[in-house]
Amino acid sequence: MSDQVKQTVKKVFEDLATSLETGRMESRFKIGLTIDGSELGTEVMKEAAYAIKQKNLFDLILIGSDVEWAKDFEHYSTTTCQKESAEIMEELLDSGEIKGCVTLHYNFPIGVSTVGKVLTPALGRELFLATTTGTTSGVRNEAMVLNAINGIVAAKACGINQPTVGILNVEGAKTVERSLMALQENGYELTFGTSQREDGGKVLRGNDLLLGSVDVVVCDSLTGNLLMKLFSAYTSGGNYETLGAGYGPGIGRNYDRNICIISRASGAPVIANALEYAYQLAQGKLDKISQSEYQKADQAGLKQICADLTATPAAEAKEIEPPAKEIVTSEIAGIEIMELEDAVKVLWEAKIYAESGMGCTGPIVLVNEKNLTKAQDELKRASYL
């Protein structure tokens, strides 16, 4: 009996065993792995591949150069050209031969970014970082709003029916919070989590990352990429990623390929976890959930919200003179730092004396106590709160 026949017979029995265990007569999922390009060599790929083979959750398909150990797997042979591997990966995904793939390098189109998954060091909770690579939009605030949708998609595909969402305290956080709240108020099912710091809120501090205060952390891709590297390699000194499940799947409007990214510094444990992440996403029907979530968000006004965030700013307004100076002791928090001075001028125009400042939790506007309620109303009317 030839080796190829032996492999076919073995697969038939494995599929039968899976059907008996699950009660479903269906073929096993196939998940791909491109094996070239790691700074750590193919040994980490080998170690991860055999770890997955031992778990026997799905069939692993290798794409890449002719390494000796590839004979133990279904293998699509290539030169060391990663472009060739990417082309084969795309063909296998589009044909349905594989349901997902883990790879080191891939040029996602604009509008698609990846959602990483890590374990938080404080409590060992799973945390989805939305997002970690790719460009969802060229406008930061719009990108972060879309990243929130992508994070929810990934979490739901992994079985979290109502993921909690928080926004990392980076530039644009308050603007993004207002946009997501508008989306929620318009009917999109979005559950905000809360910071574990004393003052709470939807905007997260560094402590919340370590604790895993929410399921999905929304940030820009550059920040998310940095966080992934810190979470995954802080125990190894930085040149070998040991923890987490990699940088995750590319998600975006009308995008349906399950392609998960790892780093050139990803070690065997991360590669194996990334393969299981890809399998979990395939089981959870990532493409269907993505399509559904974007449809529901669009029905709640997502496109208009994004259009408002990307609108060209109006010409600079005329210089506004402040009203007579008053003692200012009441603080108004929650204003985006890049909009702080404009918010102050809105109040001046309404004949309310105000000053900008920095409080314990971020930028604030200071007004006289007697003007506090009126000032808050003016800032809400002007969409600064």
Rosetta blueprint (number, residue, H / E / L):
1 M L
2 S L
3 D H
4 Q H
5 V H
6 K H
7 Q H
8 T H
9 V H
10 K H
11 K H
12 V H
13 F H
14 E H
15 D H
16 L H
17 A H
18 T H
19 S H
20 L H
21 E H
22 T H
23 G L
24 R L
25 M L
26 E L
27 S L
28 R L
29 F L
30 K E
31 I E
32 G E
33 L E
34 T E
35 I L
36 D L
37 G L
38 S L
39 E L
40 L L
41 G L
42 T L
43 E H
44 V H
45 M H
46 K H
47 E H
48 A H
49 A H
50 Y H
51 A H
52 I H
53 K H
54 Q H
55 K H
56 N L
57 L L
58 F L
59 D E
60 L E
61 I E
62 L E
63 I E
64 G E
65 S L
66 D L
67 V L
68 E H
69 W H
70 A H
71 K H
72 D H
73 F L
74 E E
75 H E
76 Y E
77 S E
78 T L
79 T L
80 T L
81 C L
82 Q H
83 K H
84 E H
85 S H
86 A H
87 E H
88 I H
89 M H
90 E H
91 E H
92 L H
93 L H
94 D H
95 S H
96 G L
97 E L
98 I L
99 K L
100 G E
101 C E
102 V E
103 T E
104 L L
105 H L
106 Y L
107 N L
108 F L
109 P L
110 I L
111 G L
112 V E
113 S E
114 T E
115 V E
116 G E
117 K E
118 V E
119 L E
120 T L
121 P L
122 A L
123 L L
124 G L
125 R L
126 E E
127 L E
128 F E
129 L E
130 A E
131 T E
132 T E
133 T E
134 G E
135 T E
136 T L
137 S L
138 G L
139 V L
140 R H
141 N H
142 E H
143 A H
144 M H
145 V H
146 L H
147 N H
148 A H
149 I H
150 N H
151 G H
152 I H
153 V H
154 A H
155 A H
156 K H
157 A H
158 C L
159 G L
160 I L
161 N L
162 Q L
163 P L
164 T E
165 V E
166 G E
167 I E
168 L E
169 N L
170 V L
171 E L
172 G L
173 A H
174 K H
175 T H
176 V H
177 E H
178 R H
179 S H
180 L H
181 M H
182 A H
183 L H
184 Q H
185 E H
186 N L
187 G L
188 Y L
189 E L
190 L L
191 T E
192 F E
193 G L
194 T L
195 S L
196 Q L
197 R L
198 E L
199 D L
200 G L
201 G L
202 K L
203 V E
204 L E
205 R L
206 G H
207 N H
208 D H
209 L H
210 L H
211 L H
212 G L
213 S L
214 V L
215 D L
216 V E
217 V E
218 V E
219 C L
220 D L
221 S H
222 L H
223 T H
224 G H
225 N H
226 L H
227 L H
228 M H
229 K H
230 L H
231 F H
232 S H
233 A H
234 Y L
235 T L
236 S L
237 G L
238 G L
239 N L
240 Y L
241 E E
242 T L
243 L L
244 G L
245 A L
246 G L
247 Y L
248 G E
249 P E
250 G E
251 I E
252 G L
253 R L
254 N L
255 Y L
256 D L
257 R L
258 N L
259 I E
260 C E
261 I E
262 I L
263 S L
264 R L
265 A L
266 S E
267 G L
268 A H
269 P H
270 V H
271 I H
272 A H
273 N H
274 A H
275 L H
276 E H
277 Y H
278 A H
279 Y H
280 Q H
281 L H
282 A H
283 Q H
284 G L
285 K L
286 L H
287 D H
288 K H
289 I H
290 S H
291 Q H
292 S H
293 E H
294 Y H
295 Q H
296 K H
297 A H
298 D H
299 Q H
300 A L
301 G L
302 L H
303 K H
304 Q H
305 I H
306 C H
307 A H
308 D H
309 L H
310 T H
311 A L
312 T L
313 P L
314 A L
315 A L
316 E L
317 A L
318 K L
319 E L
320 I L
321 E L
322 P L
323 P L
324 A L
325 K L
326 E L
327 I L
328 V L
329 T L
330 S E
331 E E
332 I E
333 A E
334 G L
335 I L
336 E L
337 I H
338 M H
339 E H
340 L H
341 E H
342 D H
343 A H
344 V H
345 K H
346 V H
347 L H
348 W H
349 E H
350 A L
351 K L
352 I L
353 Y L
354 A E
355 E E
356 S E
357 G E
358 M E
359 G E
360 C L
361 T L
362 G E
363 P E
364 I E
365 V E
366 L E
367 V E
368 N L
369 E H
370 K H
371 N H
372 L H
373 T H
374 K H
375 A H
376 Q H
377 D H
378 E H
379 L H
380 K H
381 R H
382 A L
383 S L
384 Y L
385 L L
